[in-house]
Amino acid sequence: MATATATAATTAMLATPAAASGTWQTDWRFCNRCHGLVRYPSPVQNRCPAGFSHRVQGWTFGVPFTNSTDHHAGETEYQQSDWQMCQYCSVLYYHDFPGVCAGRGGSTHLATGPQYLLLHDRNPVPSGFQTDWRFCYKCSSLYFDGYDPNGVCPGNPGWGHAAAGYMFHLQVYAYTL
């Protein structure tokens, strides 16, 4: 395991993202307030439904994307496309159902950037991937469903996220302290 030291953080490299149908971004993080997957540091607004900005911790994830403008480009039996980053709250959300955005006072998410591709429902889960990432049918974001309570959801205030659909797997790129 190679370790690199930076002024603000120590990062242990865990895996190199494998070749995919798109290119990879390796700056996606878990927010320990809302439990969402957020791009960090984000070039857009960073509004968390739990208030203020997202507070990231733990692993850094690599998420593949495609620059294709075709709806659902790159989708396969085990890879869902049409995930987008919201330009107001920085979460990854499913574009087919724009949901509820914390950064827009309850209005829907607005996409920015490329179309992301998420691996799902592989058994066994590939080595170097974390599972238990789910789609929330109340806010349309991707969130980690491995903790109880299950985060803060702007579409389901007081109750948290509501899981539906596939079990997604994200490739762990690094651990950042």
Secondary structure, 3 states (H helix, E strand, C coil): CCEEECCCCEEEECCCCCCCCCEEEEEEEEECCCCEEEECCCCCCCECCCCCECCEEEEEEEEEEECCCCCCCCCECCEEEEEEEECCCCEEEECCCCCCCHHHCCCCCCEEEEEEEEEECCCCCCCCEEEEEEEECCCCEEEECCCCCCCCCCCCCCCCCCEEEEEEEEEEEEEEC
